[in-house]
């Protein structure tokens, strides 16, 4: 591909403009410092942004530890994905009078899977966990196999399950980082998200004249603004464990602590730290024009600190030749300090492309003919929309 003199001149002009007017020259700014990380009482802790999956804070995040009833986060999402919530679950001998926390199910009792999931997550019923596992997995062991397979699929490399309830068992463990990733994944499921944010749930009780009433054990729902989940846990070996989530200004964060004697206060500090220092920034909008009749196929947002905002680069990679299926023409790579943090497909604007819900990040073209790079400090107030670093070039 030949580049016209006009394009070359435009490219040189763009580069000259960038060199002549560095971002700092547009106004003196105070030196930006990296945000100070919070201190907790936890043996291990993590904080994650749900939209992007970015870990914002981690302390001993990959340490493999007992996790008590935080196990039930995996139990719930596997049951939702593999079961049918309107099906009836029957309580068998293994579930009846299961040790530890319970919703006091009767032997032979029948309850919908959906209601049993509420009992599982709000009251941490070990009897519910066992009944769910036997119903969905055919046996407790079969269900545990599904749990471990799901862990592999999500990419949890420091997690292994031996049961669906979290009672202490050899070889049953996870890590703060893995639990953060798991919960971020689960919160993309509407039913899971609704269950864990529910303060109180009632369910039919065939043995008494009154309904079951389950009040959520998660105090964060009452004490922290925007709190919307997720799960408490405790055993004598694991000690106090907690996963909490909260949403503010359209951003949802998840905090995890394992073996933390002051977890309620520590979660407040972790969530405050995330919201204050890593707000979610919209970097690309779905359908946003990018060049010569091309448009972004999906939106992309990412949490960024002040010190990171001007280190974001967006690179347009154009596919060789004509349009492929559905008008696909390449991708936009998003980089932070030179490291790729995301990828968005690019299509012809008038093409009949797949809906954004069916698109996935990472659809890069195998044969590339051009790359366009520009910095985007963001679209938030006071920032430049785009500063071009170079124009289209060909190989």
N, C-alpha and C positions, 0 to 999 in steps of 0.2 A: 504494500500500500504506500503510495506517494503522498507526501504532505505538502500542500500548496504553500507558496511564499506567504500568503495571507495568514494561514494557520500558524506557520513558523513565527511570524511577527507577533501574532496574538499570544503565542506561547511565551515568547521572550518578554513581551509586555507584562504578562501575568506574573512571571518569575521576578522581573524587575520591580513590579509593584510590591510584591511580597518582601523582597529584600529591602526596599526603600521604606516600607511602613510595617515594621514588625509589630506584633500585637501589643507589646509593652509601650510602644511609642504613641498609641492611641490614648493614653492617659496613665499617669503614674499610679501604680497599685502598691498596696502594702505587701510585704513579703508574705507569701502563703505558707503556712506550716501544716504538716500532716496532722490530722486529728488525733488527739490523745486517746489511747485505747482504755476502756473501762477495766477495773479490777473486780474479780468475783471471788467467792468462796468455793467455787466448784473445782472438782478434780479435773473436769474437762468441760469445755464450753464452746459454742459456735453460734454464729448469727448469719442468716442468709436472706437475700432478696428473692422473693418467690417468683416474680416475673422473669428475671434473668438467670436465676440459679447461681448468682455470684455470692460466694462466701465473703462476708464483710469483716468478720472477726473470728478468730479461732485460737483457742488455748488448749494444747494437748489434744487437738481435734481428731487425730487419727488413733488415739489410744483405745485399745479394745477393752471394753468394760461391761460388767453386768448392767442391764438397763431396766429391770423390773417391768412394770406395765406399759412403758413406752413401746414395748413389743406390740401392743394392740393397735398401734398406728398401721403397722404392716398387716395385721390380722384383718383390720377393717377394710383397707383398700383392696386386698386380695379377695375378700368376700364380696365386695361390691362389684369387682371386675369379673369374677367367675360365677357368682350366684345370681339369683333373681330375687329381688327384694320383696316381692309379693308372695313368694313361696313360704310354706309353713315349716318351721324347724321344730323337731320333736326332741325333748330332753331325755337323754339316755343315762345309763348308770355312771358313765365316766364324768358326765357334767354335773349330775345331781350331787349336791353338797361338796362341790369342789373346794379345796382349802383356799384360804385367803379371801380377798374381797369378793363379794357376791351380790347378785340381785335376787337371790333366794327363789330360784326356779324349782318347781316340783318335778318329781320323777314322772315322766310321761307327758309333761305339760307341752302344749303346742302354742307357738307364737310365730308371727311373721318374721322373716329375716330382717326386715327394716327395723321393726321395734327392738329386736334383739341387738342390733347394731347400736341403737341408742343406749340400751342398758350396758353394752360393752364399753362405750366411750365416755358416757356421762358418769357411771358408777363403777366402772372398771371391773365388771363382773367376770370372774374367772370361770364361773359356770356357763355364762353366755359365750365366752371365748371357746370353750371346749365343745359346746353344742353347735356353734357356728362351724367350727373346724370339721366336725364329723359330718355335718350336713353338706358342706360345700366340697370338702376333699375326700369324702367317702370314709375317711378315718382321720384321726389326729395326725398320724404320720404322713398320710397323703397330703394333708393340708400344709404341713410343715415343709414338705417338698416344694409346694407351690410358692411358699413364702421365700424360700432360699433361691428358687429360680427367678422370682421377681427381683430379689436383691441383686442378682447378677445382671439382669436386664437393665436396671436403673444405674448400675455401675457402683454399687456399694461394695468396696473392696475390704472393708474391716467389719463385716457383719456376718453372723451365722446364727440361725434359729434352731432350737430344739423343741420348742412348744409354742402354742398360740397365745399364751397368757402372760408369760414373763416371770413365772416362778423360777427361782434360782436353779440352774442346771449347768453341769459341766459342758463347755462348748457353746453356751448360749451368750452371745455378746453383740455389741455394736459399738460405734464411736459417735462422738458429738457431731463431727462433720457428716457422717453417713446418715444420722438421724435428721439432720438439717436438710440434706438432699432428699431423703425419703418423704419428709413432711411437705417440702415444696412441691414434690411430684404429686402427692396425695391431694393437696389443696387445689389442684387444677380440676379435680373431680367435683362436680356440683353437689352431689349427695354427701360426700365426705365433708365438704366445706360447710354444708348446712348442719350436719350432725354435731360437729365439734363446736360450733358457735351457739348452740341451743342451750339456754340457761336451765330450762325445765322441760321434761317430757312425760306425758301420761300414756299409758298403754292398757288395753283390756286385761283384767285379772279374772280368770275363770274360777278362782277358789275363794274369793272374798267379795263382799258387796261393793267394794271400792276399787278404783283403778290403781294400777301401779303408778307411782310418782317418783321420777328420778331427777334429783337436783344435781347439776353439774358440779363436780368437785374442784373444778378449775377456778380459783379465786380471782385470777387475772381478769376474767369476764366482768367482774364487779368493780375491780379496783384500778384498772388501767384503761384510759381513754382509747377507744378503737380496738380493744382486745376482741378477738374472734376465734379463739381456740388455744390449745389443742388437747393436751393429755398430761395427767399427773402419773407418778409412779413411786413405789417404795417397796423394798424388801430389806431384811436385816443386812444382807450383803451389799446390795446395790446402793442402799441408803436413799435419800430423797433425790428423785429425778423429775425433771419437768421440761416439757416442750410447750412453748406458748407462741401465739401469733397475734399480730395486730395490724390494722390497716389505717393509714392516715394519708390524705391527699392523693388517693389512688394508688398508694404503694403499700404492699403487704410484706411484712418481715416475719421471720420465724427465729426465735431464740431457743437454744438448747443448753441445759446444764445437767451434769451427771454428778451425783454425790455432792450436793450443795445444801448446807444447813440453813442458808439464808436465800433460798431460791426466789421467793416472791420479789424481794428488793433487788436482787441481782438481775432478774429479768426486766424489771423496770429500767435499770441502768443500761442494759444491753439494747433494748428497743429504743430508748431515748437516744443513745449513741448513734444507732443506725439512721433514724429519721433525721437527726440534726446534721449528720456529716455525710450521708450518702443518699441524697434525694434521687428519685428515679427521673431520669432525663429522657425525653422523647428525641431520638436522633434521626429516625426515618419514619415517615408516615406511609401507610399503605396507599398506593396509587400516586405517590409523589413523583412528578416529572423529574427525570435525571439528565436526559440528553437526547436530542434529535428524535422525538417521538417515543422514547422509552420511559417506563415508569417502574417504581418499586412495587414488588408483588405483595409484600407484607410490611407491617410496621416493626420497628425495633426500638426498644427502650433499654436503658442501662443505668444502674446507680453509680454516680460519680461524685467524688469529693471535689472541693474547690481546686486542690492542687492537680487534679487529673483532667479538669474540664478542657484545658487548652492543649491536651496531649492526645486528643482523639483524631484519628485519620479515617477518611472514608474513601475507598478505592473502587472505582467502577471497572469491572473486567468484562469486556465485550466479546461475544462468541464470534468465531470466524464464519463467513458465509451468510446465507439467508437464515430466516427464522426457523427454529425447530418447532416441536409440538407445542401447541397452545401459544405460539408467539414468544417462546422463551428465547432470550438473547444473551444471557450471562448472569452475572451476580454483582452484588455490592459487598465488599469486604469491609468490616468495621474493625479497626485496630486501636488499641490503647497502649501508648508507649511502644509501638512496634509489635505488640502481641495481638493476634486475632481474637476478638471477643464475640464475633458473630458474623453471619453471612445472610444476605437477603437476595432472593431471586429477582431478576429484572426481565420485564416483558415489553413487547410492543403495546403501546397504550390502547389501541383499538382491537387487541386480540381477545379471543374467548378463552382466557386463562382460567385455571382452577380457582375456586374460592380460597381466600386466605386461610380458612380453617383447615383446608386439605393440603396446604403447602407446608414444606418443612425447610428449615434453614440448612444450608450446607449443600445446596444443589449447584455445584460449580461445574462449568463447562470444561470438557477435557481438552478442547483445542481453543486457544485464546489468540486474539489478534491485537488487542489493545488494552491498555490500562490507564484509567484516569484517576488521579489522586488529588484530593483536596482535604483541607482540615475543616472540621466542623466543631467549634467550641460548644455548639448547642443552639437550641431555639429559645432558651430561657431569657428573660428580660436582661438587656444590657450587653448581650453577646453579639458577635458577628454571625450572620447566617451562614455564609460560606466565604472562605478565603482560598483561592485556587493556588496550588503549589506547582502544578504542571498540567499541560493540556494533553489531549490524546496523542499517543505515539504508537508506532507499529514495529513489529518484529519481522 
